[in-house]
Amino acid sequence: MSAYQYLSVECHNDVACVRFVRTRLEETETLGLGDELFRLAHSHPKMVLVLGPQRLDLLFSVFLAKLIRVRNEARRLGGDLVLCEASPITWSVFSASLLDRQFVYRPTLAEALAYWRDQAAATGS
């Protein structure tokens, strides 16, 4: 049984590739999803979380706030949060709320992983 109810996680060295298990969540369930992301960030300090929100049909403001909190916590712990594979509708929500300026986004998982490798090489991590 998975340690997470809302997430599918594959860890590869210092990168956790995170996908959402379900496409539709109620607003109260987004709190649980955010908590799972926060727990993941804490259980793997200094790990980059590559998050593909492409499976989410609906984004609640509480979830967006949780993402900001997870990104900040991951950075505090020496890691980061990189978004990838967002649907055009999902990314338009980030753009409309100016969150596209707060998150690193790469269109594909491969590009997100390459971004993180380049960042790690540049900082010597």
C-alpha angles and dihedrals in degrees: 000000000000120000087227131061098196103027140067109205130191115183120205113178105296096352129083113197106207127194130176116247096209132041099210126046132176115237092254090053091056087068089059091047091051091048091052091052090049091049090049091052090052095045091054108037116190090022122126114231112215105199124193108195093178092114096059115098096184132036121199122201089239089059092050089051089050090052090054090050092049092048091050092047093047089052092047088054092049098262133092144216120240121185122213142165096027115165115245090252093051093048090048088061089054091048095046091051091044090242090126084079092054100050135056107236130189121179096229137034090240091055091047091052091047090050091053093047090051091049092048092048091049093052096037092240 
